[in-house]
């Protein structure tokens, strides 16, 4: 069973390799989107640390997270689909981009809630 799956996979790789179609262009996020996914995961970890902290430590971690979000937003604004994509690839790219933006907005809303909580509001 495993051998037949390996043969099928090898066949697909060979067919696409010979046809000149890059496998990475078939589906899924492009390299820039993969980098952004990793950056958003790192930011999410920072946000979890902020949620677990209190007082000045929380303020510091929220500020660091907000800086990460600013940097990520700057990068997201510059991202563009690669030229030569098929319509389906372009639509998949846009869908992935929307998902990344949605994740960013969710994290920024959590920042907002943490800032508005009694631990972060200066009295």
C-alpha positions in Angstrom: 0.0 0.0 0.0 2.7 2.5 0.9 4.7 1.7 -2.2 1.7 2.5 -4.5 1.2 5.9 -2.7 4.8 6.7 -3.1 4.7 5.7 -6.8 1.6 8.0 -7.3 3.4 10.8 -5.6 6.5 10.3 -7.6 4.4 10.2 -10.8 2.8 13.5 -10.0 6.1 15.1 -9.2 7.6 13.8 -12.5 4.6 14.9 -14.6 4.6 18.4 -13.2 8.3 18.6 -13.4 8.3 17.7 -17.0 5.4 20.0 -17.8 7.2 23.0 -16.4 4.4 23.7 -13.9 5.8 24.4 -10.4 4.2 22.3 -7.7 4.1 25.2 -5.3 1.9 27.2 -7.7 -0.8 24.6 -7.6 -2.3 25.5 -4.3 -1.7 26.9 -0.9 0.0 30.0 0.3 3.0 31.4 -1.5 6.4 31.9 0.3 5.6 35.5 1.4 2.3 34.2 2.9 4.1 31.4 4.6 6.5 33.8 6.2 3.5 36.0 7.3 1.8 32.9 8.8 5.0 32.2 10.9 5.2 35.9 12.0 1.5 35.9 13.0 2.1 32.7 15.0 5.0 34.4 16.8 2.8 37.4 17.5 0.0 35.2 18.8 2.5 33.7 21.3 3.5 37.2 22.4 -0.2 38.0 22.8 -0.8 34.8 24.9 2.1 35.9 27.2 0.5 39.3 27.5 -2.9 37.8 28.4 -1.2 35.7 31.2 0.7 38.7 32.6 -0.5 41.6 34.7 0.4 45.2 35.4 3.5 46.7 33.9 4.6 43.3 32.4 1.3 43.1 30.5 1.7 46.7 29.2 5.2 45.9 28.0 4.1 42.7 26.2 1.0 44.4 24.6 3.3 47.2 23.4 5.7 44.6 21.9 2.8 42.8 20.3 1.4 46.0 18.8 4.8 46.8 17.3 4.8 43.3 15.7 1.4 44.0 14.3 2.5 47.3 12.8 5.4 45.6 11.1 3.2 42.8 9.9 0.6 45.2 8.5 3.3 47.1 6.6 4.5 43.8 5.0 0.9 42.7 4.3 0.2 46.0 2.5 3.1 45.4 0.1 2.2 41.8 -0.7 0.9 41.2 -4.2 -0.1 38.0 -6.1 2.7 36.8 -8.4 2.3 37.6 -12.1 1.2 34.8 -14.4 -1.1 33.1 -11.9 -4.2 31.4 -13.2 -7.5 32.8 -12.1 -8.0 30.0 -9.6 -4.5 30.5 -8.1 -5.2 34.2 -7.9 -8.5 33.6 -6.1 -6.7 31.2 -3.7 -4.0 33.8 -3.0 -6.7 36.4 -2.3 -8.5 34.0 0.0 -5.3 33.3 1.9 -4.5 37.0 2.1 -8.0 37.7 3.6 -7.4 34.9 6.2 -4.2 36.5 7.2 -5.8 39.9 7.5 -8.6 38.4 9.6 -6.1 36.8 11.9 -4.3 40.1 12.3 -7.6 41.9 13.0 -8.5 39.3 15.7 -5.1 39.8 17.4 -5.5 43.6 17.3 -8.9 43.3 18.8 -7.4 41.3 21.6 -4.8 44.0 22.1 -7.6 46.5 22.4 -9.4 44.5 25.0 -6.2 44.0 27.0 -5.5 47.8 26.8 -9.0 48.6 28.0 -8.8 46.1 30.9 -8.1 47.5 34.3 -4.6 46.1 34.3 -3.4 48.2 31.3 -5.4 51.4 31.7 -3.4 54.1 33.5 -5.2 55.5 36.5 
